């Protein structure tokens, strides 16, 4: 529902898209560095460790892709409004 309001105003969609991309990149960075955080939680087994790392990768990539899609839609909508 919140994203539907962004379809009508592409100027508001660009900051939302950039925020999603930045948050996605941050989560992806945490996923990459996950192996260095393992000593903090010593009782997590290797299966759980791989699960959380994969979850972070998937969540980060999903947020980045959704940010790119929102930015592309905003660019198309602003191009249509200029014509």
Buried (B, 14 or more C-beta within 10 A) or exposed (E): EEEEEBEEEBEEBBEBBEEBBEBBBEBBEBBEEBEEEEEEEEEBEEEEBEEBBEEBBEBBBEBBEBBBEBBEBBBEBBEEEEE
